[in-house]
Amino acid sequence: MTDAAAPGAVGRRRFIAPARADVDRASFAHPLFAAFADYQGLLVAADWPTISALNRQLALSGKQLVAQDDELLADGLHYEQRIARGRIATRPCNWHDLFNALVWARYPAVKIALNARQCQDIGRHPPGQRTRAQAALTQFDETGVIVRVRDASLLHAWDHHDWQALFVDGAAQWRSGDIAVSAVFGHALMEQALLPSRLLVGKCVVVQGDDDALVVQQVAQAIARADVLNDPLELRPLPLMGIPGWHADQDHAFYQRIEYFRPARAGRVYPSTVR
């Protein structure tokens, strides 16, 4: 887990989330939050839910949220190792960690697979040494999006960062579900979406399929087998606000913003879909 940096947005300055009272509750109607409708009460209430209340209300697959305090940190364990023992270190009154808890409740199989992989890598390498796999796993945890496609030929435009073809010419395919977001997984993305002006970039695993729940299950299994997330370069960047209906001002000028809709780097190759 990282603090709320901005790995999935334009710019690399540290992201500071707005105060709870300053968040426009209409933000939670954005498609990015669609899978978390059952938890709206925890998001829109005037007061922060306590950690004990979250433990009561959320199904966390045998895990428990625990306050991240000096006593907890004195155990000398890595964050991921505590999770493997059933304890998810959580800062109270913190958007980043609240969204993390909601992802645990919504997508537990993916979270468990990520944690197992992280712990395996931590155990194999000296303290403080981060591998390419650990970086990929963390990026997906923070900014991950699962995208499904019915026809893998739709990936051609994405491979070449031909954003006009993917989002504008391909708008009907997004609307028909030929290509769709099956799950927004990254809790840092959700935190940044509290500011509607943020131009978010998801880091994606792509699955060829038609059923969102099955697609998420396939990703969990692929992570557990180490078929995916062995290097950050496997992750496909997706400017999420380019998806039809995800941004208010999707005019021609918007799609010409090269600082957001970036061209492909020479020689960059993305993996095929998960099956």
N, C-alpha and C positions, 0 to 999 in steps of 0.2 A: 504494500500500500504506500502511496505517496501522499503528501499533502496536496492541497488543491493548486497545483501548477496548472499550466494550460497546454497539455500535450495534444489536445484535439482541436485547437482553435488557431486562427491566424495570429501570428505573434507568439513569442515565447516568454513574455513577462508573467510573473507569478499572478495567478488569478485570485482575487479576494471576493468571496461570495457576498452578496448583499445581506443586510440584516433581515431577519424573518419578517419584521413589520414592513419592510420596504419592498417585499416581493409582490408583484402583481399576481394575484391568484389566477388570473386568466392565462398566465404562462403555462399552467398545468393542463390546458386544453390543447396544447400543441401535439401533433402526431408523435413526437418523440416520447411523450409520456403515456401513449395509448395503452400499453400493456400493464400500466400501474394504476388503472382506474379504481381497482379495489382498495387502494391505499390512499385515495384522495383525502380522506379525513385527516390522516397524519400529516398531509402536506399543507392543507388550507387552514387548519385550526390556528387560532391566534397564538397559542402557546406551544412550546416544544414538547413533544412526547418524552417522557423519562425513559431511561434505558430499561427499567423494570417493566414499564408499560409496553415497550416494544417487544420485550421477551414474551409477555403475555399474549400479545396480539398477532405476532408473526410466527409462522411455522418455519423454523430454521434448521430442520433436518439434523437434530441432535446437537446443534451448536447453541451457544449462549453468548449474547452481547455482554461485555464486561467493561466497566469504566477504564479508560486508558489513563492511569494515574501513576505516580512514582512507585507505589507498591507493586503494581503490575509490572512495570518496566524493570524493576529490580531483579526479576527472575532470570535475566540474561538471555532469554529466548528471542529468536527472530519472530517477527509478526506472524509469518506463515506457520511457524512451528507451534505457536499458541493455538492457531486455528485448528491444526491437526489434533490438538488435545481438547478441542471443543470450545475454545474461548476466542471470541472475535473482539479485539480491542477496539473500543468505540469512544469517541469524544462526545460528551453531551452537548446539546445545543449547537450542532454542527451539520450543515447541509451535506457535506461530502460523505460523512459517516452515516447519516440517515439514509441517503440514497444507496450506500453500500449495503445497509441492512435490508432495504427493500429488494435489491437484486438477489441477495441471498434467499429471500422468501419467494421470489418469483422464478428464479432460475437456479435452484440448488444443485442440480446435477452438473451444470457447467462450472459453478463455483467450486464444488468438491473436486472436480477433475483438475481445475487450475491449481488448487491448493496442493493436491497430491504431487503434481508435476513440479511445482515450486520447491516443495520439501525434498523431493528426490535430488534436485539440482543443488540445493543448499547443503545436503548431506554429502555430496560428492566433491565439493570444492572448499578451499580454505575460506574462513570468515572474511567478508568484505569483497570477495571476488564475484563479480556478476558475469554470467555467461550470456551469450546471444539468446539462448532459449529463455532465460529468466527475463531478459528485456522484452522479448516478444510476449511472454505470458503477462507481464505487468502492463504493457501497452494495451493488450486486449482487455484486461481487467478494468483499466481506467477509461479507455475510449473505444471499446469494442462494439461492433455492430455485426449482426448476422444477416446476410442478404441471401435470398433464394431467387433462383432463376428457373423458369420452365424450359427454356431453350438456351443452351450454353453459347449459341452464336451471338446472343445479346452482349456478351462480354467483349466483343471485338472493339467496340467504341471505348469501353472502359480501359482495356489494355493500353490503348493509345492516348488516353486522357482526352478523347474527343468529346468534350462535355456537351457541345451543341448537339451532337448525334445522340448522346446518352439521355440527356434531359429534355431537350426541346423537340428534336425529331422523334425521339422515343417516348414522348409524354404519354401517348396512348397506351404504350406497353406498361408503363408504371400504373396507369389508371385501371388497366385490365388485370393486373396482377401477374403479368408475364415476368416482371421483375419487381421485387418488393422487399421491404425491410421486415424480416421475421422477428427480430429482437434487437432492441437497443440495450446493450449489456453494460456499457461503460458508465460507471457512476460519476466520473468526472465530467462526462458530456452532459449529464442531467444537471449537475451543479452549474455548469456554465450556461445552460439554457434558461436559468433564472433571469438572465439578462437577454431580452429578445433581440438585441442588436448583435449578439455574438454570431459570427459565421463559423459554425462548427464543422469539424472534419472527423468523420468516424474512421476507424481502422478495422477493415472488414475481413471476415471469413465468408466465403461464398459457397453455397450448397445448391446443387441441382435437385430441385424437388418442387412440391406443390402444397405441402402441408406444414404450416409453421411449427406446430408442436413436434412433429417428426424431425424437421430440420434442426431444431434446437437440440433434440436428443442425439442426432447424428454428430453434431459439433461436439457435444460432451464426450461422446465415445471416441471421436477422432483425437481430441485433446488427451484423453486418458491413454490412448495407444501411442501418443507422440507422433501421430501422422501430420499434425499441424502445430504451429507456434514453436518452431525450432529456431526461428530467426525473425527479427522485426521486418525484414524485407519481404516476408511472405504476406504481410498484411496490405490489403489494397486500400489506399486512401479514397474516401468518398466525401466530397463536399455536400453535406447533408441538406443544406439550404437550397441546393439546386434541384432536389426532388420536387416534382410538381405538387403544389399545395403546401409546401413546407416553409415558404417565405412569402411575405406580402408583396414584394416588389420584384417579381421575376420577369422583368422586361429585358429587351435586347441588351441594354447597357449593363445590366446586372451580370449576365453570363459572359460579358467581356472583361470582367474584373480579374485580371491575370494573377493578382496577388492571392486570390482565393481559388480560382479555377486554374490551377497550375499545369503547365505542360509536363509531359512525361520526361523523365530523365533518360538520356541516351543509354541504351543497353539494359534498362530496367525491364525485368520479365516477372510476371506474376504467375503463381501456381494455378493449376486447374481447379475446378470445383471439387468440393467434398462430396462423396457419394455414399 
